[in-house]
Amino acid sequence: EFVQEPMQAKAFQLVNENNYRKNLNVVKLMATFGPFLEFVIGISYVITLVYGGYLTLHGSITLGRFVAFTQYLGMLVWPMIAFGDAITSLAQGRAALSRIRHIFDQEAEIKDEDVDDVKELKGGIELKDVTFAYSNDGPEVLSDIQLKIEPGQTLAILGRTGAGKTTLVNLLLRLYDVSKGKILFDGRDIKKIPLSILREQIAYVPQDNFLFSDTLKKNIKFGKQDASDEEMIDACIAASIHDNIMEFPMKYETMVGERGVTLSGGQKQRSSIARALLKKAPILILDDALSAVDTDTEGQILGHLKQMRSNLTTIMIAHRISTVQNADYIVVLDEGKVVEYGTHDELMKANGIFKSMYDKQQLEKELQEA
């Protein structure tokens, strides 16, 4: 599609040539030292036979000692070769071990420090003057974010590409720490909540859905492996993927391939939604998780979500107004700042960015229908 085959072929050739040169150097080294070692061993035998024979003929040593010395010399040859191979293997192993240690010795930037004894979350979330930049000297991605979500509410987040929607979600998952301000869960600072509890209590469906090269059943049960098949099927029905799965020859035992390569984009999204719903977490985050499904299927999923999560907190990031219009509150981000906040009706009356997005999408819908 992008006609980059020649450039990629050239890059691949450079890597192969580098690998070829290094392997050729190793082979040359082995080709040199192998015969050299055999030559040294052969010369040792010749010297032993000539000089030992001379001493035996002149009576300096007995014939038995000469034969014994020759046999001892032969017995030492293999251990000497093995010792050299062992040194080579040890050197290669140490080099490999140093690379592995470099990875394992890396310390996580985000870790537990002086945390409270928290076992579960109720779903209340509050952001106080949250500002975030990916580096100390980098631009602010989010600026002075003020938000409050009560337990059981549904908050929708809208905004143009690059507005900071996914970054905001990453802060809630504590993949990064805020630069300024605070994030509170149930009135407690996010840094006081153990990471294992925080991430266990949040079900997250990212933009880039990842499915393992395994069966659909194991992929969907990944977040809750002790779930029953009935619970799994209920979650799949809620995600509107059950009927599709039942059409597969192997049904729930269908292998999906690495990253779900055998599934369509919509099927991968709905499988990920089912996995998140099966977890029954107090907080559910959907990061543009319905972008690849049609509007009818989207309506079915949203209806199921409303029933299943009526008393649980849900955060939805979306680009389609139809996805978020029934949320309790909608926040519109622009250039990392909250520019609009309220219910669907309130934002329509405000005649701002939300109203502009709504009008454009309605026009697109009318053109498609026409």
N, C-alpha and C positions, 0 to 999 in steps of 0.2 A: 504493500500500500504506500509506503513512504520511499520506495526505491533506494533502500540503504544496503542492498546485498553486497555491492563491491566494497563499501567501507567496512562492513561487518566481516566480510571474508578476509580483508587485509588485516584487521585487528586480530582475527582468529589465527591467521598465518603468523603474525608476530609472536603470539603466545606459543604457538607450536614450535617456531624456530628457536625461541629461548629455551623451551623444554628440551628440544633436540640437542642444542649445544651442550647443555648441562649433562644430559644423559650420555652424550658422546664422550665428554671429558671423563666421566666415571668409567665408561667402558675402556677407554684408552689407558686409564690408570690400572684397571684390573688386568688388561692385556699386557701391560708392562711388568707389573709385579708378580703375576702368576708364573710366567716363564722364568723370571729372574729368581723366584723362590725355588723352582724346580732345578734351575742351574746351580744354585748354591747347595742344594741337597745333593745333587749329583757330584759336584766337586768335592763335597765333604766325604762322600763314599770313596771317591778315587784316592783322595789323600789318605784316608784311613787304610784302604787296601795296600797302597804303595808303601806308605811309611810303616804301617803295622806289619806288613809282610817282611819289610827290611829288618825290623827289630826282631821278628820271630826267627828269621833265617840266621841272624847273628846271635841268637840266644839271649837277647835282652829281656824278652817276655816269652812266656810259654804260649803254645798254640791255643790252649783253652782260654787264656786271658784275651788273646786276639779275637777269637770267635765270640766271646762274651761281650767285648767292647763293641764289636760290629752289630750284634743284636741289640744292645742298649741304644746305640745310635739310631737304628731303625725304629725302635719303640718311641723315641723322642720326636720323630718327624711329625706324626699326626697331632700330638698335643701342641706342638709349636704352631702348626697351621690353624688348629682350632682356637688357640689363644689369640692369634691375629684376627680371625673372623669374629671372635667375641669382642675384641676391642672395637672393631668396625661397627658391629651391631650396637654396642654400648654407646658409641658416639652418635649414631643415628637416633637411638632411643632418647638420649639426652636432648638432642635438638628438637625432637617431636614433643618431649615432655615440657620443654620450656615454652613452646607455643601453646600447649594446652593450659599450662599454669597461668600464662598471660591472660587467658580468657577467664579461668576460674577465679583468679585473684582480683578481678574487677569488682569494685564495690558499687552497689546500687546507690544512685543519687537520692532516691526516695526510699526511706526506711523508717522503721518504728523507733521513736525516741520518746521516752517518758509518756507512754500511752496509758489511758484509763482502762478499767476492766469493763469493756463494753461487749455485750453478747449479741445484740440485735439492734436494728434501726427501725424506727416507726414510719419514716418517710418524710419528715419535715426537713426542708432545705432552705437555707438563707445565705445570700451572698451580700456581703457588706463592703462597699467601696473596692471591689475586686479589680485589680490591675495586673496585667501579665505581659511579659515580653520573653521571647525565647532565649535571649542573651542579655547581659547587663548593658551592652552598648547598642542593642538592637531596638527597632521601633516597637511601640506598645501595640500588641495584638488585641488586647481588651483594655478598656479604660473605664474606671469608676462604675463597675456594674453593680446595680442594686436590684436584687430579686428576692422574693419570698414565696415559697411553695408550701402550702399546708398539707399534712398527710392526707392522702386520698385524692388530691387534686391532679388535674392534667394540665401541664404547661406545654404550649407549642412554641417553638423557636423558628422564626423565619428570617431571611436575609439574603442578600446577594452573595454570589460566590466570593469567598475570602473575607466575609464579614466577621468571622470568628466563632461560628456556631459550633463546629467540631472541637475547637480549642476549649470552649466553655465546658463541653462534656468531658474532655480529657482532664480538666481541673477537678470536676466532680468525682472522677475515678481516681484522682490523685496520681495520674501519670506524670504530672508536673506540680510543683508548688507555686502558689501565687506570688507575684512580686510584691504586691501591696494588698492590704485588706484581709478579709477573713471569709472562709466558707464554713458554715455551721450546719451540722446534721443534728436535728432534734435539740438545738441549742448548744451543742458541744462542738468545739473546734475540730475540724477534720484531722488535724495533726494529732489529736488526742485519741483518735479511733484507730485501733490496730488495722493494718492494711488488709490482713486476711479477712477480718470481719467486714470491713468496708466493701471489699470487692465481692465477698460472698453474698452480701445483702443487696447487690445491684445486678440486675440482668441487663446485658448490653448487646444490642444488635448494631454492629458498625456498618459504615458505608461499604467497605470491602469485606464481604462475607467470606469466612474461611471454613471450608469443610475438609476433613481429613480423608485420606485414601482408605476408606473403610465403609461399612454398611451404613445405610440411612438410619437404621435403628441406633447404632452406636454413636453416630454423629448427633442425633437429636437428644440422646440420653447423656451426652457428654457433661452437661452441667449438673445433672442429677442422676448418677448412674444406678442408684437404688430404686429409681422410679419403676412402677409397674407398667406393663404394656397398655393397660386401660388408661392410665394417666398420660402416657405418650400419645395414644390415639386421640384423646380429648384435646391435647395441645395441638396436634396436627389438624384436627377439625377446626379449631379456633383460628389457626393460621391458614386455613383453606388450601392445605396441601395433601390432605388425606386421600381425596379422590384421585389425585394424580399418582400418588404412591401405589394405590391399589391397582392402577393400570399397568404398572411395571411387572414384568414376568416374575421377578423375585420379591416383589412388594417391598416390605421393610428390610429385607435382607439384600437389597440391591446395592452393589458396590458403586460408589459415586466417583471414584478416581481422585487424584490429588487436586485439592482446591475445588472439588465438585465439578470437574471438567465435563462429566456426562450429563449434567443438569443445565437447564436454561437459566438465564439471569433471574427470572421471577421465581423459579423453583428453588434456587439457592437462597434467595431472600426469605421466602416463606419457610424453608427448612430452618433457617437461622432464627426466625421469629418463633417457630414451634419450640426450638431448643430453649429460647429465653422464657417463653411462657411456661414451659414445663418446670422451670426453676422456682416459679411462684415467689419471686423475690419482692420485698416491700417497695423497691424502686425499679422501674423499668425505663430504659433509655433506648429510643429508636432513632438512630442517626440516618435519616433519609432512607428508611428501611422499606419503603413502599414505592420507590421510584421505578422499579422494573415490573410492576403489576398493573393490570388494567383497572379502570375506575370501578367496574362492577366488583371485581375481587377485592379491591381496596375497601369498598363500602362494607363487604362482608367481614373483612378482618377488623375494621374499626368497630363494627357492631359487636363482634365477639369480645373485643378488648373492653368495650364499655361495660359489658355484662361481667366479664371475669375480673376486672380490676376496678370495680366501682369504689372500693374502699382502699385502694392502693395507689401510690404515687406513680405517675407516668410522665415522662418528658419526651416530646416528639420533635425532631428536627425534620423539616420538610420544605419543599419548594412549591408544592401544589396547595392551593387554598382549600381545596376539597378535603385534604388530609387533616387539616387543623381547625376547620370551622366550628367543630363541636367541642373544642377544648375549653376548659374553664377560663383560662387566660392565655393570651397570645403576646409574645414579646418579639419585636422586630429589631434586629441588629443591623447597624450600618457602620462600617469602618471601626468595628470594635466597640461601639457604644450603643446603649439602648436608646432608640429614637422613638419607639412607640410601645405602649403597653396597655392591655385592656382586654375586654371580651371582643368577640367577632363584631357585634353590633356597634360597640364603642369605637372600634378602629375604622369601621366603615363610615361612621359619622365624622371622624376626624379628618377624612379626605387627605390622607398622607400617603406614605409609601405602601402600606397595606392595601389601601383602596386602589392605588395605581396597579399593583400586582394583580389584584382581583379583576380589574377591568381588562387587563391584557390577557389574562387566562380565559376569561369569558369570551373575548373576541376570538382567541385561538380555537376555543371549543366550537363556537358558532361557525367558523370557517371550515373546520373539519367536518362538521355535520352537513354543511352545505356541499 
